[in-house]
Amino acid sequence: MPVLIALLILRPATPIPSPAPGDYVHYFLFRQDYQARIDAEADAPPPRLLWFFWRDASPVFGQTLVYLVFDESDGFARSDDERSEDWKTRARTTYLDQQRMIAPARMPDRIRHLFGHFYVVYLDG
């Protein structure tokens, strides 16, 4: 029990959240919906970059929006300094087009690889 309490207390202090088991469950419950949207974009010029809103993760400490992102180029696997300007522009543009929200000036580094081309992305508002 003390270890569980320590984990719950220390987890919010970690700078980069890791995908929790719930993230995998969430994905697998709705994977058909995600795959249907990815398949619908088959004619889009590669590499495809699709944003799926998941949740507002932190109403107490400020708004953190969490997205599942399908990134065929795996640009989210790189740090912001390693990403090309073309990729950064495409990421901001697709975020704006798909979520109808203003994209951050800089794509975040608070990202966790779920598997394959899927990433859990944390955008601080």
N, C-alpha and C positions, 0 to 999 in steps of 0.2 A: 504494500500500500504506500509506503513512503516514496518508493521509486516512481510510482504512478503520479503521485502528487508533484514530485520534483519535475517530471517530464512535462506535466501540464503547466507548471510555472515557468520553466525554462524555454519551452517551445516558442512562445511569442517573442522571446529575446533573440532568436536566431535571425540573422539578417536576410537570409534567403530561405523561404519556406520550401519544404520538400513535398512532393506529391504524397498525400496521405492515402491510406487504403480507400477512403471514401472517394477520392478522385478517380481511382481505377473503377470502382463500383459505378460511379456516376457515368463514366465513359461507356462501360459495357452495357448499362441499362439503356442508353440512348444511341449506341453505336450505329444502328440502322439509320437513324435520322441524320447523323453526321455523314455517314457514307453516302446516303441519297443526295445530300447537298454537294458533296465532293464529286459524285458521279455526274450531277447536273452541270457541273463546271468543267466537264471533260473537254469541251471545245475552247475553253479559255487558254490564252497563250501560257505556256509553261514558263517558269514554275508557278504553280498555284499557291495562293496564300489566302486562307479562309479563317475568319474569326467567328467563334461561337461564344456568346455571353454565358457565363456560368453563375456568378453571384457577386454581390457586394459583400466582401469578406470581413470588413472591419468598421462597423458603424461607430464603435466606441473611440477608436484612435484615429479617426479620419477615414475618408472614403478610399478603399482599395477595391478596384474592380478586378475580377478574376475571369480570364478567358481561356478557353481551349482553342489553340491555334493549330491549324494544319498548314505546315510550311514545307513545301516540296524541296525548296532550296536549302533547308536547314540553317537559314541565316540566324535563327534564334539560338542556335547552338554556339554561336560565336559571341564574343564580347562586343559592345557597341563600337569600340575602336577598330575592330577587325571587319566590321560590316561595310560593304561598299555603299557609296552614296545612292546608287540606283536601288539597292535593296531597301535602304532607309526610306527613300521616297515612296517606293512601292508599298512598304509596310504602312506608312502613314496614310497613303491614298486608299488602300484597301480597308483600313480601319474606318476611315471617314465614310467611304462608300457603303460598307456593310453594317456599321453600327450607328451611323448618322450622328456621330459625336466627334468633336475636335480631337485629333490625335495629339499625343504629347510631342513636344519638340524633339525629344530624344526617345528612341525605343528603349524599354527598360532592360536591365540586366537581372531583374528578379524573375527568373524563368527557371522552370524545371522541366526536364525532358520526361514525358510520360512514357512513350515508346514510339518507334518508327518515326514518322514525320509529325507527331503530335507533341505539343508543348503546353504546359500550364503557364500562363503569363499573368503577372500581377502588375496592374497599372495603378499608381497612386494618384488620387484626384486632388 
